[in-house]
Amino acid sequence: MPEPEIVRTEVITPESVVGDNYGNIIVKTTTGAEVKVNKKHEGLHQLFYDATEEGRALKIGYAVYMNREYVHTSELFDGKPPVEKQVKPITAGVGKTEAMNDMMNRVNRIYEMTPDKWADKDRITRESIEAQVAMKCLTDLTIAGIKLSDVPDLLHRAIESRLRPFVDISSHTPPTKPLQSKSSPVKKEESSSTAPTRDLTTIKSLGELHKAIFDDFGIQPPESLKLLGKEKWADMDASFTDCYLAIQSIKG
């Protein structure tokens, strides 16, 4: 099947990206315009998220299907970007493996171990494991409705010291449950809590995490990244569920 013809191109700078209920993304540009990228072309989605985080321009190409234009290609377009940021144009449905390999090479360069890092490998590994264990403990406490201030001081300090570089957990306040008498029947009432109820098992991708955080807390990806104490999503070693719960503990 021949490759669709690109009928026109356009250079945009994304300001925000929001997913809809159908797997598409809606990109709002710095000029106030909106560009829709279909789920069928989800191979392009991550590039729009990256450009939004880094404030970079994109050159997008439009093809036509049934007399309607749609986004078919996208590439970074800002003069001469640094070598580590240069990527080949990603065409939806074509060369997807090559595009993914290119993205993985970029990630590998970020995590490439230098001689200094190898010398410090044991410390880095230990701190990474300790941070993951602390995040798991905080997640379990949040789910159980236990305040961090109510746990033994030694555990409190251990969790706080490991997670402090990533997020401010001093405001960690899980939802409280009212005490009820065992002898009296419980009348069901609608909860007055405004905290969102979400099935966290449905968050299986970065795009779904961005959409869940935006829908529940009104937070765009760049702000989420700052709250989680990271500069780039590629640096995040926590799971999507842990990221959501960390944001919930701060904004919920």
Summary of the structure (lengths in Angstrom):
residues: 252
radius of gyration: 22.0
end to end distance: 49.2
largest distance: 73.5
contacts: 633
relative contact order: 0.11
helix: 45%
strand: 16%
